[in-house]
Amino acid sequence: MNTNPQPFLAISNRLRATPFYERVREQGVKAFTVYNHMLLATEFDTLESDYWHLCEHVQVWDVGAERQVDIKGADAHKLVQWMTPRDIGNVSAGRCVYVPLADENGKLINDPVALKHDDNHWWLSVADSDVLLWAKGLAAAARLNVVVHEPAVWPLAVQGPKSEDLMAKVFGEEVRDIRFFRFQPMVFNGHAFNVARSGWSKQGGYEIYVDDAKLGVELYDALFAAGKVMQVRAGCPNLIERMESSLLSFGNDMTLDHTVIESGLDSFFDLQADVESLSIDALRREQARGPDRKLVGLAIASASDSIQVATDPLSGYMLDHTGQAIGRLGTQVWSPKYQHHLVTVMLERPFFNGHKESVQEESAQIAVQLLDGSSAQARILPLPFDFKAAGIV
């Protein structure tokens, strides 16, 4: 008899719902997480069943928890540039751009996609941290001519290989012309929604920035009505698919404790560029001395999907086969496609400096401790995962 029942999430006014919450419940959601103080679905059928459906058909995701930080005013560009080491000087209106945000010590604050409406108006479509408060604080302290707020916008994502056909049925053939990481207004029932070719999967898709709650629910229903012949289903960001695609999750794979360079995001900016950024000087110093940690991937060959890497329960650090803590464990999941257990870990400098000369060497291995007390050989792989180069097919 189970005397320790599974805990549940108590829902209160502190956890905000989206306009699509009741529809998501009707679609049979099985689990939620909390993301930006909101409910975000994490599973409908099973993790693996949801994964295969996403890879083969089309899904509609309620990602209203992906909040927008609206920055508008004469100093909007200045504030956004101050927040990121990435040079945004040549970003044109209607473009989406990935912008790691970092503080004066180079520590990662968030890794949003920025949408440029015009020179004086930006949205930061944020991951799970309070960027709104940070942006407000910076703007107030520097007396910048901007207004920073969170608009009533709740994104819907349409993801999967049939997503373009579904979107064309609802918005018209013109939606096919939207280029990757670009956005433009598309009309539904007389209202123009901003639609971007983007999303937190690599199966192809769009994000619709819903700014009318009532009409947004009508849009949700229209997508399902038009998608019946395509086997449309409700879905959500899928852990298996994002790990296979090396889509990092702020708060899981990297946190406020890690720098942009440690998180492997230095390819998104040039430290020699002349940009006015809070973090640029700290990141230049870190680059000169070398990072203290490095985010890498692990691949563990196994015939079972039930293995789990052990961690110190207080620190969250991964343990090697001797029980030594070698780095903070990020995400772990079984890949049914590659028949490997995939893991991210933020390795500490003493380990990755002493284990080969570089974690880029795909022959590097470590014996990791599993929850059942056994150990397994894990291959250290650079991120993003290159399964073909690693001989994992």
C-alpha positions in Angstrom: 0.0 0.0 0.0 1.3 3.4 -1.0 1.5 5.5 2.2 3.3 8.4 0.6 1.0 9.7 -2.2 2.3 11.7 -5.1 2.3 15.5 -4.2 0.2 17.8 -6.3 0.5 21.4 -7.3 -1.8 23.7 -5.3 -3.2 26.4 -7.8 -3.8 29.9 -6.4 -4.0 33.4 -7.6 -0.1 33.6 -7.5 -0.1 31.2 -10.5 -1.6 32.9 -13.4 -3.5 31.0 -16.1 -3.6 31.8 -19.8 -6.8 32.3 -21.9 -6.3 28.8 -23.2 -6.2 27.1 -19.7 -9.7 25.5 -20.0 -9.0 24.3 -23.5 -5.8 22.7 -22.4 -7.6 20.9 -19.6 -10.2 19.7 -22.1 -7.4 18.3 -24.3 -6.3 16.0 -21.5 -3.2 17.7 -20.0 -1.6 15.4 -17.4 1.0 17.7 -15.9 2.0 21.3 -15.5 5.1 23.2 -14.4 5.4 26.8 -13.1 7.1 29.1 -15.6 7.2 32.9 -15.1 4.6 32.5 -12.4 2.2 30.8 -14.8 1.1 27.3 -15.6 2.8 25.6 -18.5 1.8 22.1 -19.7 4.5 19.5 -19.8 2.7 16.3 -20.8 -0.5 15.1 -22.5 -0.4 11.4 -23.4 3.1 10.3 -22.4 6.4 12.0 -22.9 7.5 9.6 -25.6 4.1 9.5 -27.3 4.0 13.3 -27.4 7.5 13.3 -28.8 6.7 11.0 -31.7 3.5 12.8 -32.6 5.4 16.2 -32.6 8.0 14.7 -34.9 5.4 13.3 -37.3 2.4 15.5 -37.3 1.4 19.0 -35.8 0.7 20.3 -32.4 -0.8 23.4 -30.9 1.0 24.6 -27.7 -0.3 27.0 -25.1 3.0 28.8 -24.3 1.4 31.9 -22.8 3.9 31.5 -20.0 6.5 32.9 -22.5 6.0 36.4 -21.3 6.9 39.6 -23.2 8.9 42.4 -21.7 7.7 45.4 -23.7 10.4 48.2 -24.0 9.2 51.4 -25.7 10.7 54.8 -26.0 13.6 56.9 -27.3 16.1 54.9 -25.2 14.6 51.4 -26.0 17.5 50.3 -28.2 20.0 51.6 -25.6 18.4 49.6 -22.8 18.2 46.4 -24.8 21.9 46.7 -25.9 22.9 47.4 -22.3 21.3 44.2 -21.2 23.0 41.9 -23.8 26.6 41.5 -25.0 25.3 40.7 -28.5 25.5 43.6 -31.0 22.0 44.5 -32.0 22.9 47.5 -34.0 22.1 45.9 -37.4 18.9 44.2 -36.4 16.1 45.3 -38.7 12.4 45.7 -37.8 10.4 42.5 -38.1 13.3 40.3 -37.1 13.7 38.0 -34.1 17.1 37.6 -32.6 18.4 35.4 -29.7 19.9 37.7 -27.1 21.6 36.3 -24.0 21.1 38.8 -21.2 23.9 39.2 -18.6 24.7 41.4 -15.6 27.8 43.4 -14.8 29.7 40.2 -13.8 28.8 38.4 -17.0 26.3 36.1 -15.2 23.3 35.0 -17.3 20.0 36.7 -16.4 17.9 35.1 -19.2 18.2 34.0 -22.8 15.1 35.5 -24.6 14.3 36.0 -28.2 14.0 39.7 -28.9 11.5 41.0 -31.4 12.2 44.4 -32.9 9.0 46.3 -33.8 10.9 49.5 -34.7 13.9 51.5 -33.5 12.0 52.6 -30.4 10.0 49.4 -29.6 11.3 45.9 -28.6 9.8 42.8 -27.0 11.9 40.4 -25.1 10.2 37.0 -25.2 11.7 35.7 -22.0 12.5 32.3 -20.4 11.8 31.7 -16.7 13.2 34.6 -14.7 12.0 38.1 -13.7 13.5 40.1 -16.5 10.7 42.7 -16.2 11.9 43.8 -12.8 15.6 43.9 -13.8 14.8 45.9 -16.9 12.6 48.3 -14.8 15.4 48.7 -12.3 18.1 49.5 -15.0 15.8 52.0 -16.7 15.0 53.8 -13.5 18.5 53.9 -12.2 19.9 55.2 -15.5 17.0 57.6 -16.0 16.3 56.2 -19.5 13.5 57.5 -21.6 11.6 54.2 -21.8 8.4 52.6 -20.6 8.9 49.0 -19.5 5.9 46.8 -18.9 4.4 43.3 -19.5 1.7 43.4 -22.1 -1.4 41.2 -22.2 0.1 38.8 -24.8 -0.1 35.0 -24.7 1.8 33.2 -27.4 0.4 30.1 -29.1 2.9 27.8 -30.9 2.1 25.6 -33.8 4.9 23.1 -34.2 5.6 20.0 -36.2 6.3 19.1 -39.9 2.6 19.8 -40.9 2.6 23.2 -39.1 3.0 25.3 -42.3 0.0 23.6 -44.0 -2.2 24.1 -40.9 -1.2 27.7 -40.5 -2.0 28.3 -44.2 -5.5 26.9 -43.7 -6.2 29.4 -40.9 -4.2 32.5 -42.0 -3.9 32.0 -45.7 -1.1 31.1 -48.1 0.9 34.3 -47.2 2.0 32.8 -44.0 4.3 30.5 -45.9 6.3 33.5 -46.9 7.4 34.4 -43.4 11.2 33.6 -43.1 12.8 31.9 -40.2 13.2 34.2 -37.2 11.1 36.9 -38.9 7.6 38.1 -37.8 4.8 40.0 -39.4 1.1 40.7 -38.8 -1.3 38.1 -40.1 -5.1 38.6 -40.0 -7.6 36.2 -38.3 -11.3 37.2 -38.1 -10.4 40.8 -38.9 -7.7 41.1 -36.3 -3.9 41.2 -37.0 -1.8 39.0 -34.8 2.0 39.1 -34.9 3.1 35.7 -36.3 6.8 34.6 -36.2 8.4 31.6 -37.8 9.9 30.3 -34.6 9.3 28.0 -31.6 11.0 25.8 -29.0 11.4 22.8 -31.2 13.3 22.0 -34.4 10.4 20.3 -36.1 9.4 23.6 -37.8 6.6 25.9 -36.8 5.3 29.3 -35.8 4.5 31.4 -32.8 1.3 33.5 -32.7 1.5 36.5 -30.3 -2.1 36.6 -29.1 -3.1 40.0 -27.8 -6.9 39.5 -27.7 -8.0 36.8 -25.2 -11.5 36.1 -26.6 -10.3 36.1 -30.2 -7.4 33.9 -29.1 -9.7 31.2 -27.9 -11.5 31.3 -31.2 -8.1 31.0 -33.0 -7.3 28.0 -30.8 -10.5 26.3 -31.8 -10.0 27.2 -35.5 -6.6 25.6 -35.5 -8.0 22.3 -34.1 -11.0 22.4 -36.6 -8.7 23.0 -39.6 -6.1 20.4 -38.3 -8.4 17.4 -37.9 -7.2 15.8 -41.2 -3.6 16.4 -40.1 -4.0 14.6 -36.8 -3.5 17.8 -34.8 -3.1 17.5 -31.1 -2.5 19.7 -28.1 1.1 19.6 -27.1 3.8 21.4 -25.2 7.6 21.8 -25.3 8.8 18.2 -25.3 11.8 17.3 -23.1 13.0 14.5 -25.5 12.8 16.6 -28.6 14.5 19.7 -27.1 17.4 17.6 -25.8 17.9 15.8 -29.1 17.9 19.3 -30.7 20.2 20.8 -28.0 17.7 23.5 -27.2 18.9 24.8 -23.8 16.6 25.6 -20.9 17.5 28.5 -18.6 17.0 27.4 -15.0 17.7 23.8 -15.9 20.8 23.6 -18.0 22.2 26.9 -16.9 21.2 29.4 -14.1 21.9 32.8 -12.6 25.1 31.3 -11.1 26.6 30.7 -14.6 28.2 33.2 -17.0 27.3 33.5 -20.6 30.6 32.0 -21.6 30.3 29.0 -19.2 26.9 28.4 -20.8 28.4 28.1 -24.2 26.6 31.1 -25.6 29.8 33.1 -26.6 29.2 32.3 -30.3 26.3 34.7 -30.2 28.5 37.8 -29.6 31.9 39.3 -30.5 33.8 40.5 -27.5 35.9 42.7 -29.8 32.8 44.6 -30.9 32.3 48.2 -29.7 29.0 47.8 -27.8 27.7 49.5 -24.7 26.8 46.4 -22.6 26.8 45.9 -18.8 28.6 42.6 -19.2 31.2 43.2 -21.9 34.2 44.1 -19.6 33.6 41.1 -17.3 33.2 38.7 -20.2 36.4 40.0 -21.8 38.3 39.3 -18.5 36.7 35.9 -18.3 37.7 35.0 -21.8 41.3 36.0 -21.1 41.6 33.8 -18.0 39.3 31.0 -19.2 35.9 30.0 -17.8 35.6 28.2 -14.4 32.9 25.9 -15.8 31.7 24.5 -19.1 28.3 23.3 -20.2 28.7 20.0 -22.0 26.5 17.0 -23.0 26.8 13.4 -21.9 25.6 10.4 -23.8 25.1 7.1 -22.0 24.5 4.0 -24.1 21.9 1.8 -22.5 19.3 -0.8 -23.4 17.0 0.7 -20.7 15.1 4.0 -20.5 14.9 3.8 -16.7 18.4 4.8 -15.7 19.0 8.1 -14.0 22.3 9.9 -13.1 22.8 10.4 -9.4 23.3 13.8 -7.8 24.0 15.2 -4.4 20.5 16.0 -3.1 21.5 19.3 -1.6 23.8 20.8 -4.2 22.4 19.2 -7.4 25.9 18.2 -8.4 26.5 15.1 -10.5 28.6 12.4 -8.9 31.3 10.2 -10.5 31.6 6.6 -9.7 33.6 7.4 -6.5 30.9 9.8 -5.2 33.0 12.9 -6.1 31.0 16.0 -7.2 32.2 17.0 -10.6 29.6 19.4 -12.0 26.0 20.6 -11.7 23.5 18.3 -13.3 21.2 19.9 -15.8 18.6 17.9 -17.8 18.5 14.2 -18.4 16.2 12.2 -20.7 16.1 8.9 -22.6 16.2 9.4 -26.4 14.1 6.7 -28.1 15.5 7.8 -31.5 19.2 7.4 -30.6 18.8 4.8 -27.9 21.0 6.8 -25.5 20.4 8.6 -22.2 21.2 12.3 -22.9 22.4 14.6 -20.1 23.6 18.2 -19.7 26.1 19.0 -17.0 28.0 22.2 -16.0 31.5 20.7 -15.5 33.8 22.4 -13.0 37.2 23.7 -14.4 39.4 21.3 -12.4 37.6 18.4 -14.0 37.4 19.4 -17.6 41.0 20.8 -17.5 42.3 17.6 -16.2 40.2 15.3 -18.3 41.8 15.4 -21.7 42.8 18.9 -22.8 39.3 19.8 -24.1 35.8 18.5 -23.7 35.6 18.9 -27.4 37.4 15.5 -27.7 34.6 13.0 -28.3 36.7 10.2 -26.9 36.5 11.7 -23.4 34.6 9.6 -21.0 33.6 9.5 -17.3 32.1 6.8 -15.1 29.0 8.4 -13.5 27.0 7.1 -10.6 23.4 6.1 -11.2 20.6 6.4 -8.7 20.4 2.6 -8.3 24.0 2.6 -7.0 25.6 1.3 -10.1 27.9 3.2 -12.5 27.9 3.8 -16.2 30.3 5.1 -18.8 29.2 8.4 -20.2 30.8 10.0 -23.3 31.4 13.8 -22.9 30.2 15.5 -26.1 30.2 19.2 -27.0 27.0 21.0 -27.4 25.0 21.2 -29.6 25.0 17.4 -29.9 26.3 16.1 -33.2 25.1 12.5 -33.2 26.5 11.7 -36.6 30.0 12.9 -35.7 29.8 10.9 -32.5 28.8 7.8 -34.3 25.4 7.7 -32.6 22.9 6.8 -35.3 
